[in-house]
Structure formats: structure tokens, C-alpha cells
Amino acid sequence: MLGRTVSTSGRAVIVAAVTVAIALAGLYASGIVFIGTLGAAAAVTVVVAAGASLTLAPALLGVVGTKIDKWHVRTPVDEPDAQDDIWARWAANVKRRPRACLVAGVLLLGILAVPAASIDLGHLDPGNDPAQTTSRRAYDLMTEGFGPGTNGPLTVVVELDAKQTPTSGDRQVLADSVRDAIADTGDVASVGPAVTSPDNALFTVSVTPRTGPQDDATAELAHTLQDTVLPRTVENAGARAYVTGTTAGQIAFTDIVVERLPLIIAVVVAAAFLLLLLVFRSVVIAISAAILNMLSIAAYGVVVAVFQWGWGGEWIGVHETVPIESYVPMMMFAIVFGLSMDYEVFLLSRAREAWIHTRDNDASIAAGLSSTARVITSAALIMTSVFLAFLLSDSVVIKMISLGLAVSVIIDATVVRLLLGPASMYLFKGTNWWIPGWLDRILPRFDPEGPSDMTHAAAPGSDDRCEGA
């Protein structure tokens, strides 16, 4: 029995693990080492867990044998009968009104996603730390005594022309020009004196904004200085000017994330599409699964509503509105998309197995739901519990990630997996399992259900009909 399980369900585990790992590895498309390293570490964890489930778990079960149920808390339950099961009845209800179910699901996720349209990416500063911490107390004292901008100063560095050696008077004239130009810029509270390096190759100027480091006006000021004010001021002197410092670095990081998030989404979705096409040999299923799993990012709207709008934030220990940490949407997408595809692989594996044996699309959907809904629901409950546990952390960023992931898993395991998925498959009917003959011939084969005489006997021919039709 263990051997049969590993040779059948074990293949689905491999596909699911590879899918999650690909989604996490897609974070390298950001070009940010920090983000890519987080994704790689998570991907390695997934691969190790999958390896343990295919080797260590069967070995331990073989050692324990039937004693595994010796201290069970309830009577062991066999796999449900697809003809008389709550999930089969649910599938039948969706079958009767697939269009209405699809529209209802999309509308629900659309409503949840509405707040995401006003998402404000930024970086959380010590002003968001718990009130009892020294970092927060120091932040508040600095704000009260010297203004919010003192917690996020900008540093302007002016590199002088290396081809000529300007006199001290020339350097002073340029420094005064730079300081005056910065002081005349809006949202600047004060400008410090110019400090020249020992080799006279450059000088620096400290700029204090009127607003705090996570305020949009501070980011706008940094962009204005870097793109307009400084180039115009130093161009005639042959010098180059830069805006740097911790606050400027955080602003630049946010800009990079915003710019590259679409690329990450495209890379992850394309890789998942190719893997699903390879495994399930269906163009429609690969496309619909990739699109449906993206809908779980409606959880962005919940995160924005709670943290940025302040709806119910006090329930989880967040007592003020904050911007969304710039890398949170990127991390959420990779993790949630991977988990969503994980659930999708298990469901589609059983549905495709039933389709190959029966050629009945409706019965295959019911069989897929009946045999996997309990596993998917249990996995979703476990993941949700784990994510929600991190709401106990004092870190606002950790709370943000944990709430977003928990809501995403709930959305995926309910609305997407139980409503949108079956409804779309009922609407597509037998087209679900269609693949062009030429494409089927060039794709390598990997059966997620394991070897089966019936599976191989039902392999598609060389024409462009529905697979096995």
C-alpha cells in the first residue's frame, strides 16, 4: 500500500513541490539579492519537506505499521465515495449554475480587492515600533523636539570633476549654490553645511525634510532633488550629485520593487503554466489554473484596508495607519501563488485520473473534489493557523505578511478552489482536457497519477481532438 501511494500520490507531491519552488525562485527576477535569497531559502525548505514526505514518512509508516491507528482520536475514515459525498453534492450544485457561481466568486474577490487600488508602498520606520521600545521612544522625542524629518535625513553627495582641480573658492561657490538650490526646494526644513572630503574630491550636504521618512512627500523630495534640482545646479561645474542615506536607499528600494513586480508575476505565472501544461497536457487547464490562482491576491485589498486604512487594526495590535512594506506584495504573491498551485495540482491530478478512466467531465470534477477537498481543507486550516499565529509578533511587518498569507489561503481554499475552479471547468466541458496533437507529441510525459494500463491505453492520438476523445 505504501509503495502504491508513493508511486501515485507521490508524483503529485513532486509536481506540487516543484511548482511551489518555481514560484519562490521567481523572486530572483526582482534582481534584489535580499528578496532572491529569501525565495531560495523557502524553496529549499519546500524541496526538503517533499523529499522527507517521499522517503522518511513512508519508512516510518513501514516501521510502525498498523499501530499507527492505535491511539486514534476518532474512527479512521476511508476515502469518500464520489457518488454520495458532501463535496460531490457541492459540485452538483455548482454544475447547475456554473455561470452564476463564477460571477458571484469574481464579484466577491473584486470587492475584497478594491482597497488594493489605493495601495501605498513604503518602508516602516521605528515610529511604528511598539510604544514601550527604546527605538520608538527615541523616534517620538526626535519628532517632538526637532521635527519629523530629523528621523529620516537625506545626504547629498557632490562629486567634483576629476579632470580639473578646482580652487577652494570654486568649491565654496559650488557648495553654496547647491545648498541654496536645496533650501529653495519645497518640503525642506533645513540644510546643513557642506563638508569636504580630505582629498577635496567631493563634499556632502545633509538635508532635513519637513516630513517623516515614510511620508510620500519625503519620497517626492528625494526624487525632485535627484532628478531635477541637483543636475541643474551642478551641470555647469562638470560635477555629479547623488542623493543617498538610509531614507534615500529605502525609497530607491521601493521604486525597484514597484518596477519589477510585473516582471516577477510574469515569470512565475509563465513557469507555472508550462509546468501544468507538461503535467496535465491541457492548454485550457494550464491557462485557467494560472489565472484563477492569481485571484488569491485579492488579499492585498484586505491588507490595505487593515494596515493602510486602519480597519480593525487594533484587533491585531496595530493602532495607527502605516504604508505597506514595499517587499510584502512581492513575497505574498510568490508564496500564495505557490501554495495555490500546490492545492490545484492535487485536485487536478485526481480529476484527470477520473477523466482518463471515465471520459465524463462532470463526474471527473466531482471525483476530484470528493477525493481532495478534505486534504486541501485540512492543509489550508493548518497553514492559516500557522500564519495567524505570527500576528502575536510585535513587528508590524510580520503582522502584515502573516495576515496577508492567512487571508490568501482562506480565499484560495474556499472561493477559488470550491467555487471558481469547478464552475470554470463545468463551463469548458470536455475542452478542459484538449491539447493540440503536435504539442502533445513534442512535450515530454510525466503522469502525476502514476503508471496505469488504462492511462497508457487512453493516451491521445496524433490528431487535434480532445485528449483521449
Sequence and secondary structure as in RCSB ss.txt:
>XXXX:A:sequence
MLGRTVSTSGRAVIVAAVTVAIALAGLYASGIVFIGTLGAAAAVTVVVAAGASLTLAPALLGVVGTKIDKWHVRT
PVDEPDAQDDIWARWAANVKRRPRACLVAGVLLLGILAVPAASIDLGHLDPGNDPAQTTSRRAYDLMTEGFGPGT
NGPLTVVVELDAKQTPTSGDRQVLADSVRDAIADTGDVASVGPAVTSPDNALFTVSVTPRTGPQDDATAELAHTL
QDTVLPRTVENAGARAYVTGTTAGQIAFTDIVVERLPLIIAVVVAAAFLLLLLVFRSVVIAISAAILNMLSIAAY
GVVVAVFQWGWGGEWIGVHETVPIESYVPMMMFAIVFGLSMDYEVFLLSRAREAWIHTRDNDASIAAGLSSTARV
ITSAALIMTSVFLAFLLSDSVVIKMISLGLAVSVIIDATVVRLLLGPASMYLFKGTNWWIPGWLDRILPRFDPEG
PSDMTHAAAPGSDDRCEGA
>XXXX:A:secstr
 HHHHHHHHHHHHHHHHHHHHHHHHGGGGG  HHHHHHHHHHHHHHHHHHHHHHTHHHHHHHHHGGGGGTT SS 
      TTS HHHHHHHHHHHSHHHHHHHHHHHHHHHHGGGGG  EE   GGGS TTSHHHHHHHHHHHHH GGG
GS EEEEEE  TTS   HHHHHHHHHHHHHHHHTSTTEEEE   EE TTSSEEEEEEEESS TTSHHHHHHHHHI
IIIIHHHHHGGGT EEEEESHHHHHHHHHHHHHHHHHHHHHHHHHHHHHHHHHHH  HHHHHHHHHHHHGGGGHH
HHHIIIIIS TTGGGGT  S   EETTHHHHHHHHHHHHHHHHHHHHHHHHHHHHHHH  HHHHHHHHHHHHHHH
HHHHHHHHHHHHHHGGGSS HHHHHHHHHHHHHHHHIIIIIIIIIHHHHHHHHGGGGGB  HHHHHHS    TT 
  HHHHHT   SSSSBTT 
